[in-house]
Amino acid sequence: MEEPSKLKRAMIDSLAGAISGGISRTVTSPLDVIKIRFQVQLEPTSSWALLRKDLASATAAASKYTGMLQATKDILREEGVQGFWRGNVPALLMVMPYTAIQFTVLHKLKTFASGSSKTENHINLSPYLSYISGALAGCAATVGSYPFDLLRTILASQGEPKVYPNMRSAFMDIVHTRGFQGLYSGLSPTLVEIIPYAGLQFGTYDTFKRWGMAWNHRYSNTAAEDNLSSFQLFLCGLAAGTCAKLVCHPLDVVKKRFQIEGLQRHPRYGARVEHRAYRNMLDAMQRILQLEGWAGLYKGIIPSTVKAAPAGAVTFVAYELTSDWLESTFN
């Protein structure tokens, strides 16, 4: 097959990335909402943590969410089914340009490293180049879409009654209280998180794909042994998303705290993060450890991991299938 032009290739990567990101975000939104509620809750998020002496306090008994099942029931009872898709509009506005930029930059970097724009030739890149390409692509996508990520976190973290009725009111309050630089609150820990996260996600995905192809070569008798099935791609994405999330979750908790510090929060959802509660990322991690223990850095890890696995799988499978379809359509 003839290599597509650079402009056409960029269009294919952008469209495929945006579509796959939108599908993945919408499908996994309920888990994302639960994860964010846990991450921004200063009180313990599990019943066993409430019993620990070093975490016991006057506010500990007032924990709003103490488990994934309990949180699911509470959100459903208090906010209805739509509560699980709270903040999904800014999430889509964030994730579609994010994945579009990410996959476009990733393909450009892999093309530069391999000397070919054909996707099938990129699988032969060394693991190190796969990790580096993924990390750089993640950084570029984060900077380009960060304000929507901030708005998504704020809207998803609030329950009923709403403090911010819509995205515009949240945007105006942030600009009023923090200035325009407030739209990038938490960017530093986000970039520190995204470098290992994106690197691990894309690097391990390529590694698992190579293993899948090697397995096909060894056990498959078909002519298409180099082409992984949709189910195999799904498994590769599942494993890649899980590995990346388990390693990087504490940084995601710190990022969420920076995103909501100083902003309004209804008292029924517990204490709010005060303005300038943390001097920097290291200080935030130390304070969370001091006040909430190690469990504080892993708040939301269960819904986060449960969400990361299908999210990664859906994103990669949707991207691969959409990219192949667009490439065949444009040629």
C-alpha positions, 0 to 999 in steps of 0.5 A: 500500500502506498504511503499516505501524504503527510497531511492525509496521515495527520488527518487520519491520526487526528480523527481516529484519535478524537473518535477513539478518545470520545468513545472511551471517555463516554463508556468509562465515565461512571468509573471516572466520576467515582474515582474523582469523588474519592480522590478529592475527598480528604476524609478516609475512603474505606471503612478499614481506614476509619478504624486506624488510629493514625487516621482517626479524627473528628471528621473521619466519621463524616466520610461521604464515600467509604467504598466503591459499591456504597459510592455507586449507590449514593450517586445513583440515589442522590443524583440519578443515572445522569450523575455518573456522566457529570462533567462528561461534556468538558471531558469530551472537549478535553479527551477528543483534542487530547487523543487527537494531538497524542496520536498525531504527535506519536505517529510523527515521532515514530515516523521520524524514528523509523523512517516510514509513515506506515504503521506496520513498520513502527512495531519494529522500533526499540522499546525505549523509542516507544516509551519516549515517543509515548511520553512526549506525545502525552506531554504535548496533548496535556498542554493542549487540552488541560483547561478542559481537564480542570473543568471536568474534574471540578464538575465531576467532583461536585454532587447535589446540590450543585455548586457550579450549574454548568461549565461556564459558571465553573470557568468564570469562577476560576478566572475570577478567583485565580485568574487565567493562570488558574485554568492551568492549576495542577499542570506541573504534577500532571506533566510529571504524571503523564511522562511515565504514564503515557510512556508506560501505556504506549511502550507496554502496548507496543511490547504486548503487540510484539508478544502477540505477533510472536505468539501468532507466528508460533501457534497460528497457521494463518497467513495473517499472523502479523495482524492481531485480532480485535480481541488481541488488541483489546487484551494488549490495551487492557494490560497497558492501561492497567500497568500505567495506572497502577504505577502513576496513581499517586501523582493523579491524586496530587493533580486532582487536589491542585485542581480543586484547591480553594474552590467551593465544595458543598459541606455534605461532601466533606472538607474542601482543599483550601487555597494554597494548601500545598506549596508544591507537588512534593509538599502535597505528597508529604501532607497527604501522607502525614494527614491521610497515610499511604491510603491517601495517595491511593484513594480511588485506586480501585475504580481508577484501575477498573476504569483504566483497563477498559479505557485503554483497551477501548481507546487502542482498539477504536483507534486501530480500527478507525485508523484502518477504516479512514486510511482505506476510505481516503485512499 
